[in-house]
Amino acid sequence: MRSLQEKLPELGSRGVTVVAVSVDPPDVTAALAAKQGYTFRFLSDPKGEVVRRYDLLHPGAGPGGADLSRPGEFLIDSSGTVRWRNLTEDYKVRVRGQQVLDALDSLGVRPNPAKSH
């Protein structure tokens, strides 16, 4: 997530809004965001509805065999269509901001000078 934070200006220039979804309660998520200095929006999904909808449930992968949400990154257009996704089985592996920018390039989403600072 840190690399996405670093790329926020460039992502914003392409009309991208970064949103993180966590199964943690809102207060835990807010504390994490504040501690790490993330300025993008965090949403809380304590019932795991989004995790299931986007096929991110990794049954038995957590401590003591608990279910865990695997990391996933998605580019979703304004109509709600998923245009790109990055899924991994290893919760320690995360996408890098440049990968998202490369995916945007492949989709033809270029910076809009009017959306820059």
MMTF fields as JSON, N, C-alpha, C and O atoms, coordinates in Angstrom:
{
  "mmtfVersion": "1.0.0",
  "mmtfProducer": "UNKNOWN",
  "numBonds": 467,
  "numAtoms": 468,
  "numGroups": 117,
  "numChains": 1,
  "numModels": 1,
  "chainsPerModel": [1],
  "groupsPerChain": [117],
  "chainIdList": ["A"],
  "bondAtomList": [4, 2, 8, 6, 12, 10, 16, 14, 20, 18, 24, 22, 28, 26, 32, 30, 36, 34, 40, 38, 44, 42, 48, 46, 52, 50, 56, 54, 60, 58, 64, 62, 68, 66, 72, 70, 76, 74, 80, 78, 84, 82, 88, 86, 92, 90, 96, 94, 100, 98, 104, 102, 108, 106, 112, 110, 116, 114, 120, 118, 124, 122, 128, 126, 132, 130, 136, 134, 140, 138, 144, 142, 148, 146, 152, 150, 156, 154, 160, 158, 164, 162, 168, 166, 172, 170, 176, 174, 180, 178, 184, 182, 188, 186, 192, 190, 196, 194, 200, 198, 204, 202, 208, 206, 212, 210, 216, 214, 220, 218, 224, 222, 228, 226, 232, 230, 236, 234, 240, 238, 244, 242, 248, 246, 252, 250, 256, 254, 260, 258, 264, 262, 268, 266, 272, 270, 276, 274, 280, 278, 284, 282, 288, 286, 292, 290, 296, 294, 300, 298, 304, 302, 308, 306, 312, 310, 316, 314, 320, 318, 324, 322, 328, 326, 332, 330, 336, 334, 340, 338, 344, 342, 348, 346, 352, 350, 356, 354, 360, 358, 364, 362, 368, 366, 372, 370, 376, 374, 380, 378, 384, 382, 388, 386, 392, 390, 396, 394, 400, 398, 404, 402, 408, 406, 412, 410, 416, 414, 420, 418, 424, 422, 428, 426, 432, 430, 436, 434, 440, 438, 444, 442, 448, 446, 452, 450, 456, 454, 460, 458, 464, 462],
  "bondOrderList": [1, 1, 1, 1, 1, 1, 1, 1, 1, 1, 1, 1, 1, 1, 1, 1, 1, 1, 1, 1, 1, 1, 1, 1, 1, 1, 1, 1, 1, 1, 1, 1, 1, 1, 1, 1, 1, 1, 1, 1, 1, 1, 1, 1, 1, 1, 1, 1, 1, 1, 1, 1, 1, 1, 1, 1, 1, 1, 1, 1, 1, 1, 1, 1, 1, 1, 1, 1, 1, 1, 1, 1, 1, 1, 1, 1, 1, 1, 1, 1, 1, 1, 1, 1, 1, 1, 1, 1, 1, 1, 1, 1, 1, 1, 1, 1, 1, 1, 1, 1, 1, 1, 1, 1, 1, 1, 1, 1, 1, 1, 1, 1, 1, 1, 1, 1],
  "groupList": [{"groupName": "MET", "atomNameList": ["N", "CA", "C", "O"], "elementList": ["N", "C", "C", "O"], "formalChargeList": [0, 0, 0, 0], "bondAtomList": [1, 0, 2, 1, 3, 2], "bondOrderList": [1, 1, 2], "singleLetterCode": "M", "chemCompType": "L-PEPTIDE LINKING"}, {"groupName": "ARG", "atomNameList": ["N", "CA", "C", "O"], "elementList": ["N", "C", "C", "O"], "formalChargeList": [0, 0, 0, 0], "bondAtomList": [1, 0, 2, 1, 3, 2], "bondOrderList": [1, 1, 2], "singleLetterCode": "R", "chemCompType": "L-PEPTIDE LINKING"}, {"groupName": "SER", "atomNameList": ["N", "CA", "C", "O"], "elementList": ["N", "C", "C", "O"], "formalChargeList": [0, 0, 0, 0], "bondAtomList": [1, 0, 2, 1, 3, 2], "bondOrderList": [1, 1, 2], "singleLetterCode": "S", "chemCompType": "L-PEPTIDE LINKING"}, {"groupName": "LEU", "atomNameList": ["N", "CA", "C", "O"], "elementList": ["N", "C", "C", "O"], "formalChargeList": [0, 0, 0, 0], "bondAtomList": [1, 0, 2, 1, 3, 2], "bondOrderList": [1, 1, 2], "singleLetterCode": "L", "chemCompType": "L-PEPTIDE LINKING"}, {"groupName": "GLN", "atomNameList": ["N", "CA", "C", "O"], "elementList": ["N", "C", "C", "O"], "formalChargeList": [0, 0, 0, 0], "bondAtomList": [1, 0, 2, 1, 3, 2], "bondOrderList": [1, 1, 2], "singleLetterCode": "Q", "chemCompType": "L-PEPTIDE LINKING"}, {"groupName": "GLU", "atomNameList": ["N", "CA", "C", "O"], "elementList": ["N", "C", "C", "O"], "formalChargeList": [0, 0, 0, 0], "bondAtomList": [1, 0, 2, 1, 3, 2], "bondOrderList": [1, 1, 2], "singleLetterCode": "E", "chemCompType": "L-PEPTIDE LINKING"}, {"groupName": "LYS", "atomNameList": ["N", "CA", "C", "O"], "elementList": ["N", "C", "C", "O"], "formalChargeList": [0, 0, 0, 0], "bondAtomList": [1, 0, 2, 1, 3, 2], "bondOrderList": [1, 1, 2], "singleLetterCode": "K", "chemCompType": "L-PEPTIDE LINKING"}, {"groupName": "PRO", "atomNameList": ["N", "CA", "C", "O"], "elementList": ["N", "C", "C", "O"], "formalChargeList": [0, 0, 0, 0], "bondAtomList": [1, 0, 2, 1, 3, 2], "bondOrderList": [1, 1, 2], "singleLetterCode": "P", "chemCompType": "L-PEPTIDE LINKING"}, {"groupName": "GLY", "atomNameList": ["N", "CA", "C", "O"], "elementList": ["N", "C", "C", "O"], "formalChargeList": [0, 0, 0, 0], "bondAtomList": [1, 0, 2, 1, 3, 2], "bondOrderList": [1, 1, 2], "singleLetterCode": "G", "chemCompType": "PEPTIDE LINKING"}, {"groupName": "VAL", "atomNameList": ["N", "CA", "C", "O"], "elementList": ["N", "C", "C", "O"], "formalChargeList": [0, 0, 0, 0], "bondAtomList": [1, 0, 2, 1, 3, 2], "bondOrderList": [1, 1, 2], "singleLetterCode": "V", "chemCompType": "L-PEPTIDE LINKING"}, {"groupName": "THR", "atomNameList": ["N", "CA", "C", "O"], "elementList": ["N", "C", "C", "O"], "formalChargeList": [0, 0, 0, 0], "bondAtomList": [1, 0, 2, 1, 3, 2], "bondOrderList": [1, 1, 2], "singleLetterCode": "T", "chemCompType": "L-PEPTIDE LINKING"}, {"groupName": "ALA", "atomNameList": ["N", "CA", "C", "O"], "elementList": ["N", "C", "C", "O"], "formalChargeList": [0, 0, 0, 0], "bondAtomList": [1, 0, 2, 1, 3, 2], "bondOrderList": [1, 1, 2], "singleLetterCode": "A", "chemCompType": "L-PEPTIDE LINKING"}, {"groupName": "ASP", "atomNameList": ["N", "CA", "C", "O"], "elementList": ["N", "C", "C", "O"], "formalChargeList": [0, 0, 0, 0], "bondAtomList": [1, 0, 2, 1, 3, 2], "bondOrderList": [1, 1, 2], "singleLetterCode": "D", "chemCompType": "L-PEPTIDE LINKING"}, {"groupName": "TYR", "atomNameList": ["N", "CA", "C", "O"], "elementList": ["N", "C", "C", "O"], "formalChargeList": [0, 0, 0, 0], "bondAtomList": [1, 0, 2, 1, 3, 2], "bondOrderList": [1, 1, 2], "singleLetterCode": "Y", "chemCompType": "L-PEPTIDE LINKING"}, {"groupName": "PHE", "atomNameList": ["N", "CA", "C", "O"], "elementList": ["N", "C", "C", "O"], "formalChargeList": [0, 0, 0, 0], "bondAtomList": [1, 0, 2, 1, 3, 2], "bondOrderList": [1, 1, 2], "singleLetterCode": "F", "chemCompType": "L-PEPTIDE LINKING"}, {"groupName": "HIS", "atomNameList": ["N", "CA", "C", "O"], "elementList": ["N", "C", "C", "O"], "formalChargeList": [0, 0, 0, 0], "bondAtomList": [1, 0, 2, 1, 3, 2], "bondOrderList": [1, 1, 2], "singleLetterCode": "H", "chemCompType": "L-PEPTIDE LINKING"}, {"groupName": "ILE", "atomNameList": ["N", "CA", "C", "O"], "elementList": ["N", "C", "C", "O"], "formalChargeList": [0, 0, 0, 0], "bondAtomList": [1, 0, 2, 1, 3, 2], "bondOrderList": [1, 1, 2], "singleLetterCode": "I", "chemCompType": "L-PEPTIDE LINKING"}, {"groupName": "TRP", "atomNameList": ["N", "CA", "C", "O"], "elementList": ["N", "C", "C", "O"], "formalChargeList": [0, 0, 0, 0], "bondAtomList": [1, 0, 2, 1, 3, 2], "bondOrderList": [1, 1, 2], "singleLetterCode": "W", "chemCompType": "L-PEPTIDE LINKING"}, {"groupName": "ASN", "atomNameList": ["N", "CA", "C", "O"], "elementList": ["N", "C", "C", "O"], "formalChargeList": [0, 0, 0, 0], "bondAtomList": [1, 0, 2, 1, 3, 2], "bondOrderList": [1, 1, 2], "singleLetterCode": "N", "chemCompType": "L-PEPTIDE LINKING"}],
  "groupTypeList": [0, 1, 2, 3, 4, 5, 6, 3, 7, 5, 3, 8, 2, 1, 8, 9, 10, 9, 9, 11, 9, 2, 9, 12, 7, 7, 12, 9, 10, 11, 11, 3, 11, 11, 6, 4, 8, 13, 10, 14, 1, 14, 3, 2, 12, 7, 6, 8, 5, 9, 9, 1, 1, 13, 12, 3, 3, 15, 7, 8, 11, 8, 7, 8, 8, 11, 12, 3, 2, 1, 7, 8, 5, 14, 3, 16, 12, 2, 2, 8, 10, 9, 1, 17, 1, 18, 3, 10, 5, 12, 13, 6, 9, 1, 9, 1, 8, 4, 4, 9, 3, 12, 11, 3, 12, 2, 3, 8, 9, 1, 7, 18, 7, 11, 6, 2, 15],
  "groupIdList": [1, 2, 3, 4, 5, 6, 7, 8, 9, 10, 11, 12, 13, 14, 15, 16, 17, 18, 19, 20, 21, 22, 23, 24, 25, 26, 27, 28, 29, 30, 31, 32, 33, 34, 35, 36, 37, 38, 39, 40, 41, 42, 43, 44, 45, 46, 47, 48, 49, 50, 51, 52, 53, 54, 55, 56, 57, 58, 59, 60, 61, 62, 63, 64, 65, 66, 67, 68, 69, 70, 71, 72, 73, 74, 75, 76, 77, 78, 79, 80, 81, 82, 83, 84, 85, 86, 87, 88, 89, 90, 91, 92, 93, 94, 95, 96, 97, 98, 99, 100, 101, 102, 103, 104, 105, 106, 107, 108, 109, 110, 111, 112, 113, 114, 115, 116, 117],
  "secStructList": [7, 2, 2, 2, 2, 2, 6, 2, 2, 2, 2, 2, 2, 6, 6, 7, 7, 7, 3, 3, 3, 3, 1, 1, 7, 2, 2, 2, 2, 2, 2, 2, 2, 2, 2, 2, 6, 7, 7, 1, 3, 3, 3, 3, 7, 6, 6, 7, 2, 2, 2, 2, 2, 6, 6, 7, 3, 3, 6, 6, 7, 1, 4, 4, 4, 7, 7, 3, 3, 7, 7, 3, 3, 3, 3, 3, 7, 6, 6, 1, 7, 3, 3, 3, 3, 3, 3, 7, 1, 7, 6, 6, 7, 7, 7, 7, 2, 2, 2, 2, 2, 2, 2, 2, 2, 2, 6, 6, 7, 7, 7, 7, 4, 4, 4, 7, 7],
  "xCoordList": [0.824, 0.0, 0.865, 0.47, 2.043, 2.94, 3.283, 3.351, 3.498, 3.847, 2.666, 2.862, 1.453, 0.282, 0.198, -0.14, 0.502, 0.513, 1.516, 1.235, 2.687, 3.718, 3.289, 3.719, 2.449, 2.016, 0.677, 0.148, 0.118, -1.193, -1.285, -2.273, -0.304, -0.432, -0.552, -1.377, 0.283, 0.241, -1.053, -1.632, -1.503, -2.767, -3.922, -4.811, -3.896, -4.934, -4.973, -6.048, -3.804, -3.759, -4.408, -4.733, -4.591, -5.254, -6.717, -7.4, -7.185, -8.578, -8.843, -9.992, -7.784, -7.911, -8.091, -7.381, -9.044, -9.247, -8.84, -9.367, -7.915, -7.461, -8.331, -8.521, -8.857, -9.656, -9.174, -9.047, -8.909, -8.521, -9.717, -10.487, -9.866, -10.944, -10.306, -9.452, -10.735, -10.19, -11.329, -12.409, -11.083, -12.077, -11.984, -12.811, -10.984, -10.835, -11.912, -12.429, -12.254, -13.225, -12.726, -11.518, -13.63, -13.239, -12.176, -11.286, -12.243, -11.258, -9.854, -8.866, -9.771, -8.478, -7.916, -6.731, -8.779, -8.366, -7.917, -6.906, -8.663, -8.31, -6.965, -6.156, -6.73, -5.457, -4.291, -3.235, -4.478, -3.428, -3.131, -1.969, -4.174, -3.991, -3.255, -2.35, -3.646, -3.002, -1.54, -0.664, -1.28, 0.085, 1.003, 2.156, 0.49, 1.299, 1.306, 2.088, 0.441, 0.389, -0.345, -0.115, -1.229, -2.006, -3.077, -3.77, -3.201, -4.198, -5.379, -6.335, -5.318, -6.455, -7.488, -7.207, -8.659, -9.792, -9.709, -9.352, -10.045, -10.158, -11.609, -12.279, -12.085, -13.426, -13.315, -12.396, -14.249, -14.255, -15.318, -16.455, -14.941, -15.826, -15.785, -15.315, -16.283, -16.129, -16.849, -16.474, -17.853, -18.552, -17.927, -18.352, -16.927, -16.231, -17.044, -16.773, -18.029, -18.873, -18.084, -18.249, -17.238, -16.425, -15.39, -15.119, -14.817, -13.833, -14.42, -13.762, -15.632, -16.273, -16.664, -16.489, -17.185, -17.636, -16.484, -16.676, -15.298, -14.147, -13.233, -12.089, -13.743, -13.034, -11.665, -10.655, -11.657, -10.413, -10.297, -9.291, -11.308, -11.265, -10.238, -10.257, -9.356, -8.333, -8.588, -8.01, -9.452, -9.843, -8.665, -7.813, -8.638, -7.637, -6.223, -5.302, -6.017, -4.656, -4.16, -2.979, -5.034, -4.644, -4.118, -4.069, -3.724, -3.24, -4.275, -5.461, -3.824, -4.717, -5.735, -6.759, -5.457, -6.373, -7.562, -8.51, -7.529, -8.624, -8.634, -7.607, -9.813, -9.907, -9.217, -9.165, -8.695, -7.936, -8.305, -8.636, -8.25, -8.439, -7.08, -6.136, -6.992, -5.738, -5.727, -6.785, -4.543, -4.453, -4.975, -4.823, -5.579, -6.029, -6.121, -6.531, -5.746, -5.848, -6.678, -6.539, -7.537, -8.451, -8.506, -8.447, -8.619, -8.965, -10.391, -10.67, -11.281, -12.706, -13.131, -12.889, -13.767, -14.159, -15.446, -16.044, -15.855, -17.022, -18.324, -19.312, -18.349, -19.558, -19.555, -20.523, -18.446, -18.343, -17.687, -17.647, -17.173, -16.527, -15.067, -14.334, -14.656, -13.262, -12.45, -12.693, -11.483, -10.643, -9.282, -8.624, -8.864, -7.573, -7.635, -8.271, -6.959, -6.862, -5.526, -4.909, -5.101, -3.869, -4.189, -4.499, -4.118, -4.406, -3.158, -2.361, -3.016, -1.893, -2.376, -3.327, -1.721, -2.024, -1.252, -1.624, -0.184, 0.686, 0.351, 0.554, -0.156, -0.562, 0.61, 0.399, 1.833, 3.002, 3.4, 4.178, 2.874, 3.198, 2.142, 0.945, 2.584, 1.666, 2.062, 3.211, 1.092, 1.344, 2.159, 2.079, 2.902, 3.645, 2.906, 2.25, 3.014, 2.331, 2.637, 1.769, 3.876, 4.238, 3.476, 3.159, 3.177, 2.388, 1.011, 0.494, 0.424, -0.891, -0.77, -1.616, 0.268, 0.473, 0.692, 0.18, 1.442, 1.654, 0.332, 0.074, -0.503, -1.813, -2.672, -3.364, -2.625, -3.371, -2.878, -3.678, -1.557, -0.995, -1.552, -1.948, -1.578, -2.056, -3.544, -4.014, -4.272, -5.697, -5.918, -7.054, -4.836, -4.953, -5.367, -5.833, -5.199, -5.561, -4.32, -3.388, -4.325, -3.176, -3.432, -4.579, -2.359, -2.533, -3.315, -3.153, -4.148, -4.914, -4.32, -4.443, -3.676, -3.045, -4.008, -3.58, -5.27, -6.256, -6.455, -6.956, -6.073, -6.246, -4.974, -4.957, -3.926, -2.683, -2.858, -3.824, -1.904, -1.949, -2.382, -2.499],
  "yCoordList": [-1.192, 0.0, 1.251, 2.307, 1.102, 2.258, 2.727, 3.928, 1.768, 2.164, 2.826, 3.682, 2.434, 3.119, 4.539, 5.469, 4.708, 6.04, 6.932, 8.094, 6.366, 7.136, 7.534, 8.569, 6.724, 6.983, 7.72, 7.911, 8.138, 8.794, 9.98, 10.082, 10.874, 11.994, 11.532, 12.039, 10.565, 10.073, 9.304, 9.426, 8.516, 7.803, 8.796, 8.634, 9.815, 10.84, 11.566, 11.936, 11.778, 12.452, 11.617, 12.126, 10.329, 9.433, 9.198, 8.381, 9.909, 9.774, 8.589, 8.186, 8.023, 6.844, 7.283, 8.161, 6.666, 6.845, 5.546, 4.481, 5.63, 4.448, 4.281, 5.217, 3.063, 2.716, 1.358, 0.418, 1.258, -0.017, -0.575, 0.173, -1.892, -2.564, -3.552, -4.352, -3.484, -4.359, -5.042, -4.472, -6.254, -6.938, -6.501, -6.89, -5.701, -5.197, -4.164, -3.517, -4.006, -2.978, -1.58, -1.37, -0.626, 0.716, 1.373, 2.045, 1.197, 1.846, 1.268, 1.999, -0.032, -0.67, -0.192, 0.124, -0.145, 0.302, 1.761, 2.111, 2.61, 4.03, 4.207, 5.044, 3.427, 3.519, 3.102, 3.734, 2.037, 1.587, 2.672, 2.99, 3.231, 4.265, 5.474, 6.017, 5.886, 7.042, 6.74, 7.568, 5.56, 5.189, 5.143, 5.569, 4.627, 4.479, 5.738, 5.83, 6.707, 7.942, 7.817, 8.603, 6.833, 6.674, 7.748, 8.016, 8.354, 9.414, 8.983, 9.741, 7.77, 7.293, 6.677, 6.415, 6.46, 6.015, 4.524, 3.712, 4.186, 2.796, 2.502, 3.29, 1.377, 0.916, -0.358, -1.154, -0.546, -1.726, -2.704, -2.317, -3.963, -5.035, -6.176, -7.27, -5.924, -6.928, -8.255, -9.275, -8.264, -9.52, -10.242, -11.339, -9.625, -10.259, -10.34, -11.191, -9.478, -9.525, -9.2, -9.857, -8.197, -7.818, -8.902, -9.234, -9.45, -10.525, -11.685, -12.236, -12.042, -13.15, -12.748, -13.525, -11.549, -11.091, -11.062, -11.354, -10.711, -10.621, -11.838, -11.796, -12.917, -14.192, -14.059, -14.543, -13.392, -13.183, -14.049, -13.979, -14.86, -15.698, -16.809, -17.539, -16.917, -17.955, -18.826, -18.594, -19.823, -20.642, -21.325, -21.925, -21.22, -21.924, -21.387, -22.033, -20.231, -19.722, -18.872, -18.528, -18.533, -17.675, -18.46, -19.689, -17.75, -18.404, -19.38, -19.061, -20.543, -21.551, -22.086, -22.641, -21.922, -22.429, -21.532, -21.947, -20.304, -19.369, -18.917, -18.918, -18.535, -17.987, -16.633, -15.906, -16.313, -15.086, -14.495, -15.225, -13.201, -12.546, -12.434, -11.885, -12.951, -12.79, -11.415, -10.848, -10.879, -9.562, -9.588, -10.576, -8.512, -8.362, -6.892, -6.07, -6.579, -5.215, -5.256, -6.156, -4.266, -4.209, -2.811, -1.825, -2.725, -1.474, -1.664, -2.518, -0.853, -0.953, 0.354, 1.429, 0.266, 1.499, 2.069, 1.479, 3.208, 3.912, 3.147, 3.464, 2.14, 1.325, 0.118, -0.641, -0.061, -1.19, -2.417, -3.468, -2.31, -3.427, -3.522, -2.534, -4.721, -4.946, -4.989, -5.834, -4.082, -3.988, -4.651, -5.019, -4.801, -5.432, -5.917, -5.304, -7.033, -7.521, -8.192, -8.711, -8.169, -8.82, -9.582, -8.974, -10.893, -11.734, -12.538, -12.895, -12.808, -13.629, -14.546, -14.229, -15.653, -16.575, -16.202, -16.609, -15.433, -15.081, -13.677, -12.697, -13.578, -12.283, -11.311, -10.11, -11.822, -10.959, -10.29, -9.336, -10.782, -10.244, -9.215, -9.504, -8.034, -6.959, -6.381, -6.471, -5.801, -5.113, -3.852, -3.288, -3.43, -2.187, -1.139, -1.456, 0.09, 1.178, 1.224, 1.544, 0.903, 0.929, -0.125, 0.093, -1.261, -2.287, -1.748, -2.03, -0.983, -0.393, 0.612, 0.64, 1.432, 2.395, 1.674, 2.111, 0.582, -0.199, -0.779, -0.794, -1.256, -1.79, -0.686, -0.913, 0.502, 1.625, 1.945, 2.217, 1.914, 2.133, 1.114, 1.462, -0.154, -1.208, -1.047, -1.517, -0.387, -0.123, 1.196, 1.557, 1.905, 3.169, 4.341, 5.359, 4.204, 5.292, 6.147, 5.749, 7.296, 8.203, 9.353, 9.648, 9.995, 11.17, 12.272, 12.507, 12.932, 14.068, 15.299, 15.448, 16.189, 17.361, 18.186, 18.847, 18.163, 18.925, 18.333, 19.018, 17.066, 16.416, 16.433, 15.919, 17.008, 17.137, 18.27, 19.031, 18.374, 19.419, 20.653, 21.689],
  "zCoordList": [0.0, 0.0, 0.0, -0.495, 0.564, 0.596, -0.82, -1.085, -1.727, -3.092, -3.804, -4.667, -3.447, -4.004, -3.459, -4.191, -2.181, -1.585, -2.324, -2.617, -2.619, -3.312, -4.72, -5.229, -5.349, -6.727, -6.798, -7.893, -5.66, -5.679, -6.642, -7.369, -6.676, -7.62, -9.079, -9.838, -9.45, -10.827, -11.105, -12.184, -10.132, -10.292, -10.411, -11.247, -9.57, -9.618, -10.947, -11.42, -11.562, -12.858, -13.955, -15.027, -13.674, -14.624, -14.25, -14.869, -13.247, -12.837, -11.929, -11.752, -11.35, -10.488, -9.044, -8.554, -8.377, -6.947, -6.265, -6.587, -5.336, -4.609, -3.366, -2.589, -3.197, -2.031, -1.541, -2.326, -0.257, 0.346, 1.1, 1.702, 1.065, 1.784, 2.743, 2.36, 3.996, 5.028, 5.777, 5.932, 6.235, 7.054, 8.515, 9.34, 8.822, 10.189, 10.493, 9.582, 11.774, 12.161, 11.791, 11.682, 11.598, 11.175, 12.056, 11.533, 13.384, 14.248, 14.048, 14.108, 13.812, 13.561, 12.221, 12.107, 11.22, 9.898, 9.924, 9.315, 10.627, 10.733, 11.438, 11.038, 12.475, 13.197, 12.312, 12.335, 11.529, 10.609, 9.574, 9.319, 8.986, 7.96, 8.536, 7.903, 9.731, 10.362, 10.678, 10.428, 11.225, 11.593, 10.374, 10.442, 9.264, 8.061, 7.19, 6.244, 7.503, 6.724, 5.408, 4.489, 5.307, 4.075, 4.008, 4.989, 2.846, 2.69, 1.827, 1.66, 1.276, 0.505, 1.449, 2.618, 0.926, 1.74, 2.054, 1.201, 3.296, 3.739, 4.065, 4.732, 3.596, 3.917, 4.732, 4.538, 5.639, 6.495, 6.009, 5.74, 5.902, 5.441, 6.455, 6.139, 7.691, 8.75, 8.484, 9.061, 7.642, 7.326, 6.131, 5.77, 5.526, 4.412, 3.131, 2.284, 2.973, 1.775, 0.507, -0.52, 0.586, -0.577, -0.848, -2.002, 0.213, 0.085, -0.716, -1.599, -0.409, -1.121, -2.547, -3.486, -2.699, -4.025, -5.03, -6.21, -4.561, -5.457, -5.37, -5.822, -4.789, -4.723, -4.054, -4.565, -2.902, -2.17, -0.917, -0.211, -0.634, 0.555, 0.371, -0.62, 1.332, 1.322, 2.55, 3.611, 2.404, 3.55, 4.222, 3.567, 5.547, 6.335, 6.254, 6.754, 5.644, 5.451, 6.614, 6.665, 7.537, 8.649, 9.833, 9.801, 10.877, 12.095, 12.648, 12.73, 13.018, 13.583, 12.592, 12.989, 11.295, 10.278, 10.01, 9.343, 10.518, 10.28, 8.813, 8.135, 8.354, 7.012, 6.96, 7.952, 5.803, 5.621, 4.269, 3.334, 4.17, 2.883, 2.212, 2.78, 1.02, 0.284, -0.366, -0.641, -0.61, -1.238, -2.661, -3.38, -3.044, -4.418, -4.765, -3.945, -5.958, -6.441, -7.715, -8.543, -7.847, -8.979, -9.555, -8.82, -10.866, -11.533, -12.025, -12.867, -11.483, -11.794, -12.439, -11.89, -13.61, -14.289, -13.698, -12.798, -14.209, -13.64, -13.812, -13.149, -14.69, -14.845, -13.91, -13.868, -13.149, -12.226, -12.83, -12.19, -14.043, -14.715, -14.279, -14.307, -13.878, -13.515, -14.799, -15.661, -14.934, -16.131, -15.938, -16.912, -14.698, -14.393, -12.958, -12.102, -12.713, -11.333, -11.121, -12.051, -9.888, -9.478, -8.2, -7.176, -8.253, -7.095, -6.743, -7.61, -5.477, -5.031, -3.907, -3.193, -3.769, -2.677, -1.414, -0.313, -1.569, -0.455, 0.044, -0.673, 1.257, 1.781, 1.953, 2.12, 1.913, 2.056, 0.733, 0.73, -0.37, -1.687, -2.063, -2.044, -2.398, -2.758, -4.112, -4.544, -4.747, -6.008, -5.731, -4.64, -6.668, -6.582, -7.392, -8.384, -6.971, -7.658, -9.141, -9.953, -9.493, -10.912, -11.702, -12.871, -11.083, -11.776, -12.136, -13.217, -11.245, -11.517, -12.659, -13.553, -12.634, -13.72, -15.052, -16.083, -15.038, -16.257, -16.763, -17.967, -15.834, -16.225, -16.839, -17.831, -16.253, -16.816, -18.222, -19.117, -18.418, -19.755, -20.744, -21.857, -20.321, -21.225, -21.547, -22.583, -20.662, -20.884, -21.628, -21.938, -21.909, -22.62, -21.755, -22.266, -20.437, -19.516, -19.297, -18.597, -19.892, -19.853, -18.883, -18.548, -18.437, -17.564, -18.26, -19.457, -17.507, -17.979, -17.302, -16.086, -18.067, -17.454, -16.611, -15.665, -16.927, -16.153, -14.769, -13.878, -14.565, -13.263, -12.431, -11.313, -12.957, -12.184, -11.202, -11.27, -10.281, -9.268, -9.92, -9.266]
}
